[in-house]
Amino acid sequence: MLTLSTIVLSAIVFAEPTLHEGIESTLTEMSEAAMAADMEGYLGLVWDGEPELAQEQWAWAVDLERMPPTVLRYEMLDEPKLVGQGEAVVPVRITWNTENWEDEDRTIELPMRFVEEDGRWKFAGRRWSEVDSDGLRVLYTDGLGESAIRAIDLWPEIKAKVDAGFGRSLDHPQVIKMYTSMPELQFSIFPGYVEPLGGWNEPMESIKLVGHNFSAGHLRNVIAHEYAHALTFSMAPHEGSAEAAVARAHAVPWWVLEGVAELASSNFAPNTGRTEMVVQRWYEIDRLIEWDDITDFYTVKSEDYSNVYVQGRHMVSYINERFGQDKRNAWLAAMMGGKTIDEATRDVLGLSFDELDEQWRASIASAFEARKAAEQSDNDESDRPEKPKTSSNKPSSVGS
């Protein structure tokens, strides 16, 4: 016999959680899993319906094993709202800290999106505005609508030039995400990311940019740089897992990846003369550092970041000019295929990497000495006394 108390108890036991309760439960479990470095538990709370987001969240979770947050709180700032069938949005404040951040807890606020799947609400990234064109999706935060349209307009030119340099193109649309908040961009990469940056791209992820009003010149330069990374990562064999693809990319020296990207962006911001002058100056003061010191993204000292980009670009340019674009691309593809830098250099360029390095440094020394000799010659010429002017003995044709 059913009593009133039995009916009431059954209603309580089987009552569906409210939208608020469902999302709050997800946020609580996300925090607990991240702080416990529980990668599998965290990813079980993430919607995998968008490939780029799924890959970015996978990379975010992988880094938890290296550096889990010491503080991570998600706080809903309003009631969540349904915005479609099985989709909800709610403004959330995220507060976090990590062992490598020697300051107060960092905080961001953003509209978080959730999708109902398998009976629960799963995290689906931030809510974006979006504009699309052929081969490009631009997702952007409030205030960046004009910049997003500008990127759409510039994309065909950027893509054509970078594709030509690599001799290849992507087989899927490129996604760009535009942020106005540096901390939000950093947190989207992984909680322990603390270095300032202007752009980001990793295998199978979107291109991420940060700013408040992207000029055409800036967009050409930064998108070309980050798109070059995407084309580099596409050189890896397609078989295997996301983990294997990332491992291949991370096995390539960081200075190679950035040097190639810097060379690609030189189509829009050449600065060849500046790069040459900086490298010659570093040669003069013994500031050209060993390649091993700028190989691993996680261990490079912050004071050596400029060497990653400038010294890396100079070496890649040297290879490009000496051996040609096709050889440069084959050298890069060999490393993305699993060869070490020495194996790739021997197989493609025909010498060891140590020999290549020695010849590269010799070319810098030669250019430096030639420039100094030319400057000295100019100085000697300017120091010579000026020849006295000879006066004419011809009488003036002007009458008195």
C-alpha positions in Angstrom: 0.0 0.0 0.0 1.3 3.5 -0.9 1.3 5.9 1.9 1.6 9.7 1.5 5.1 9.6 2.9 6.1 6.9 0.3 4.8 9.1 -2.5 6.6 12.2 -1.3 9.8 10.2 -0.8 9.6 8.8 -4.3 9.1 12.3 -5.8 12.2 13.5 -4.0 14.3 10.5 -5.0 13.4 10.6 -8.7 13.0 14.4 -9.2 15.1 15.8 -12.1 17.8 18.2 -11.0 17.1 21.8 -12.0 19.2 23.5 -14.7 21.0 25.4 -12.0 21.8 22.3 -10.0 22.9 20.4 -13.1 25.4 23.0 -14.2 26.6 23.7 -10.6 27.3 20.0 -10.2 29.4 20.0 -13.4 31.4 23.1 -12.3 32.0 21.6 -8.9 33.2 18.3 -10.4 35.4 20.2 -12.9 37.1 22.0 -10.1 37.6 18.9 -8.0 39.0 16.9 -11.0 41.4 19.6 -12.1 42.8 20.1 -8.6 43.3 16.4 -8.2 45.0 16.2 -11.6 42.3 13.7 -12.7 42.6 14.1 -16.4 40.0 11.4 -17.2 37.5 12.7 -14.7 37.8 16.3 -16.0 37.4 15.2 -19.7 34.3 13.3 -18.8 32.7 16.6 -18.0 33.6 18.2 -21.4 31.4 18.1 -24.5 33.3 16.6 -27.4 31.0 17.9 -30.2 33.5 20.5 -31.6 36.9 19.1 -32.6 39.0 22.2 -31.8 37.4 22.6 -28.4 37.8 18.9 -27.6 41.5 19.1 -28.5 42.1 22.3 -26.6 40.4 20.8 -23.5 42.4 17.6 -23.9 45.6 19.6 -23.9 44.4 21.6 -20.9 43.8 18.4 -19.0 47.1 16.9 -20.0 48.9 19.8 -18.4 47.2 19.1 -15.1 49.7 16.2 -14.5 52.5 18.7 -14.8 51.0 21.5 -12.8 47.5 21.2 -11.3 45.9 24.4 -10.0 46.3 25.1 -6.3 43.1 27.1 -6.4 40.2 26.7 -8.8 36.7 28.0 -8.2 33.8 28.4 -10.6 31.0 30.8 -9.4 27.8 31.3 -11.4 27.0 35.0 -11.4 23.4 34.6 -12.6 20.8 32.0 -13.3 21.7 29.8 -16.4 19.5 30.3 -19.4 18.4 27.8 -22.1 19.4 29.1 -25.5 18.4 26.2 -27.6 17.5 22.5 -27.4 19.8 21.0 -24.9 22.1 24.1 -24.7 22.5 26.6 -21.8 24.6 29.7 -21.1 25.6 31.2 -17.7 28.0 34.0 -16.7 30.8 32.5 -14.5 33.6 33.9 -12.5 36.7 31.7 -12.5 39.3 32.1 -9.8 42.5 30.1 -9.9 46.2 30.0 -8.9 49.2 27.8 -9.6 52.5 27.2 -8.0 54.4 29.2 -10.6 52.3 32.4 -10.0 53.7 34.5 -7.2 50.8 36.9 -6.8 47.1 37.0 -5.8 44.7 34.6 -7.3 43.8 35.4 -10.9 40.2 36.0 -11.9 38.2 36.1 -15.1 34.5 36.4 -16.0 33.0 34.9 -19.1 29.7 33.4 -20.5 30.2 29.7 -20.3 28.3 27.3 -22.5 26.9 23.9 -21.6 25.4 21.1 -23.7 23.1 18.4 -22.3 24.5 14.9 -23.1 24.1 11.5 -21.5 21.8 12.9 -18.9 24.1 15.7 -17.6 25.3 19.2 -18.6 28.7 19.2 -20.1 31.1 22.1 -20.5 31.2 23.4 -24.1 33.6 26.3 -23.9 32.8 30.0 -23.8 29.9 31.4 -25.7 31.2 33.3 -28.8 29.9 35.5 -31.6 30.8 34.1 -35.0 31.5 35.1 -38.6 32.3 32.6 -41.3 33.7 32.6 -44.8 35.1 30.1 -47.2 37.7 28.1 -45.3 37.6 30.2 -42.1 35.5 30.5 -38.9 36.2 33.5 -36.6 34.8 33.3 -33.1 35.1 36.5 -31.1 34.3 38.2 -27.8 32.3 41.4 -27.4 33.9 44.4 -29.0 35.9 42.5 -31.7 33.2 42.4 -34.4 35.1 44.8 -36.7 38.4 42.9 -36.2 36.6 39.6 -37.0 35.3 41.0 -40.3 38.7 42.4 -41.1 40.3 38.9 -40.5 37.7 37.4 -42.9 38.6 40.0 -45.6 42.3 39.4 -45.2 42.2 35.6 -45.0 42.4 34.8 -48.8 45.6 36.9 -49.2 47.2 35.5 -46.0 46.3 31.9 -46.8 47.5 32.1 -50.4 51.0 33.4 -49.5 51.5 31.0 -46.5 50.2 28.0 -48.5 52.6 28.9 -51.3 55.6 28.9 -48.9 54.7 25.5 -47.6 53.5 23.9 -50.8 50.4 22.6 -49.0 47.1 23.7 -47.5 44.8 22.5 -44.8 42.0 20.0 -45.7 39.6 21.6 -43.2 38.4 25.2 -42.3 40.8 27.1 -40.0 39.2 28.4 -36.8 40.4 31.6 -35.2 39.3 32.7 -31.6 39.7 36.3 -30.7 40.0 37.3 -27.0 40.2 40.7 -25.3 41.5 39.3 -22.0 45.1 38.1 -21.7 44.3 36.1 -18.5 41.3 34.4 -20.3 43.5 33.4 -23.2 46.2 32.1 -20.8 43.6 30.1 -18.8 42.2 28.6 -22.0 45.7 27.1 -22.8 46.2 25.7 -19.3 46.0 27.0 -15.7 49.8 27.3 -15.3 50.4 29.5 -18.4 51.7 32.8 -17.1 53.8 34.3 -19.9 52.4 37.2 -22.0 51.5 36.3 -25.6 49.8 37.6 -28.6 48.8 34.4 -30.3 48.7 30.6 -29.8 48.3 27.5 -31.9 48.9 23.8 -31.2 48.1 20.7 -33.2 44.4 20.4 -34.1 43.6 23.5 -32.0 42.2 26.9 -33.1 44.4 29.9 -33.7 44.0 32.1 -30.6 44.6 35.9 -30.6 44.3 38.5 -28.0 43.8 42.3 -28.3 41.2 45.1 -28.4 41.4 46.3 -32.0 43.3 44.3 -34.5 44.7 46.4 -37.3 45.1 45.0 -40.8 48.9 45.0 -40.5 48.8 43.2 -37.2 46.3 40.6 -38.4 48.4 39.8 -41.5 51.5 39.2 -39.4 50.0 37.3 -36.5 47.6 35.1 -38.5 50.3 34.3 -41.0 52.6 33.2 -38.1 50.0 31.1 -36.4 48.6 29.6 -39.6 52.2 28.6 -40.5 52.1 26.6 -37.2 48.9 24.9 -38.4 50.5 23.9 -41.7 53.6 22.7 -39.9 51.5 20.4 -37.7 49.6 19.1 -40.7 52.9 17.6 -42.0 52.7 14.9 -39.3 51.3 11.5 -40.5 47.5 11.5 -40.0 47.3 8.1 -38.4 47.3 7.8 -34.6 45.8 9.7 -31.7 45.8 13.3 -30.8 48.4 12.5 -28.2 50.7 11.1 -30.9 50.2 14.3 -33.0 51.1 16.6 -30.1 54.1 14.4 -29.2 55.4 14.7 -32.8 55.1 18.5 -32.7 56.7 18.9 -29.3 59.6 16.7 -30.4 60.5 19.3 -33.0 62.8 22.0 -31.5 60.8 25.0 -30.4 63.1 27.4 -32.2 62.5 25.5 -35.5 58.7 25.9 -35.1 58.9 29.6 -34.3 61.7 30.2 -36.9 59.5 28.7 -39.6 56.5 30.7 -38.5 58.5 33.9 -38.3 59.8 33.4 -41.8 56.2 32.8 -43.1 55.0 36.0 -41.5 57.8 37.9 -43.1 55.6 38.1 -46.2 53.7 40.8 -44.4 56.3 42.2 -41.9 59.7 41.6 -43.6 62.2 43.1 -41.0 64.9 41.1 -42.6 67.4 43.9 -42.1 66.5 44.1 -38.4 66.8 40.4 -37.9 70.3 40.4 -39.5 71.4 43.4 -37.4 70.2 41.8 -34.2 71.9 38.5 -34.9 75.2 40.2 -35.9 75.0 42.2 -32.7 74.5 39.0 -30.7 77.5 37.5 -32.5 79.6 40.5 -31.5 78.7 40.3 -27.8 78.6 36.4 -27.7 74.8 36.3 -27.3 74.1 33.6 -29.9 73.2 30.8 -27.6 73.3 27.0 -28.0 70.4 25.4 -29.8 69.7 23.0 -26.9 69.0 26.0 -24.7 66.0 27.0 -26.9 64.6 23.6 -27.9 62.1 22.7 -25.2 59.2 25.1 -24.7 58.8 24.1 -21.0 62.5 24.7 -20.1 63.6 27.7 -22.1 64.4 30.7 -19.9 62.2 33.7 -20.4 65.3 35.9 -21.1 66.1 33.6 -24.0 62.6 33.8 -25.7 63.9 36.4 -28.2 66.6 33.9 -29.3 63.8 31.4 -30.0 62.2 33.7 -32.5 65.0 35.8 -33.9 67.9 33.3 -33.9 65.4 30.6 -35.0 64.2 32.7 -37.9 67.7 33.6 -39.0 68.8 29.9 -39.1 65.6 28.9 -41.0 66.1 31.8 -43.4 69.7 30.6 -43.9 68.5 27.1 -44.8 65.9 28.6 -47.1 68.4 30.8 -49.0 71.1 28.2 -49.2 69.1 25.0 -49.9 65.8 26.3 -51.3 62.2 26.3 -50.1 61.5 22.7 -51.1 64.5 21.4 -49.1 63.5 23.5 -46.2 60.0 22.1 -46.2 61.3 18.5 -46.6 63.7 19.1 -43.6 60.7 20.3 -41.5 58.5 17.4 -42.7 61.2 14.9 -41.8 61.2 16.2 -38.2 57.4 16.2 -38.1 57.6 12.6 -39.3 59.7 11.6 -36.3 63.3 12.2 -37.2 65.6 14.1 -34.9 67.0 17.4 -36.1 70.4 15.8 -36.9 68.8 12.9 -38.8 66.6 15.3 -40.8 69.6 17.6 -41.5 71.7 14.6 -42.7 69.0 13.0 -44.8 67.7 16.2 -46.5 70.5 18.7 -46.4 73.4 16.4 -46.7 75.4 17.3 -43.6 75.2 17.0 -39.8 73.4 19.6 -37.8 76.7 20.4 -36.0 78.3 21.1 -39.4 75.3 23.2 -40.4 75.5 25.2 -37.2 79.2 25.8 -37.7 78.7 27.1 -41.2 75.7 29.2 -40.2 77.8 30.9 -37.4 80.7 31.4 -39.9 78.3 33.1 -42.3 77.3 35.5 -39.5 80.9 36.2 -38.6 81.7 36.9 -42.3 78.7 39.3 -42.7 79.7 41.1 -39.5 83.3 41.6 -40.5 82.2 42.8 -44.0 79.9 45.3 -42.5 82.5 46.6 -40.0 85.0 46.9 -42.8 82.5 48.9 -44.9 81.7 51.1 -42.0 85.4 51.7 -41.4 86.0 52.6 -45.0 83.1 55.1 -44.9 84.6 56.6 -41.7 88.0 56.9 -43.3 86.5 58.6 -46.3 84.7 61.1 -44.2 87.8 61.9 -42.1 89.9 62.9 -45.1 90.4 66.7 -45.4 88.3 68.3 -48.0 90.2 69.5 -51.1 90.5 73.3 -51.3 88.4 74.8 -54.0 90.3 76.5 -56.8 89.3 79.9 -57.9 88.9 80.9 -61.5 91.1 83.7 -63.0 88.5 84.5 -65.6 87.2 88.1 -65.2 83.7 88.5 -64.1 81.2 88.9 -66.9 79.1 91.2 -64.7 79.9 94.8 -65.5 80.7 97.3 -62.8 
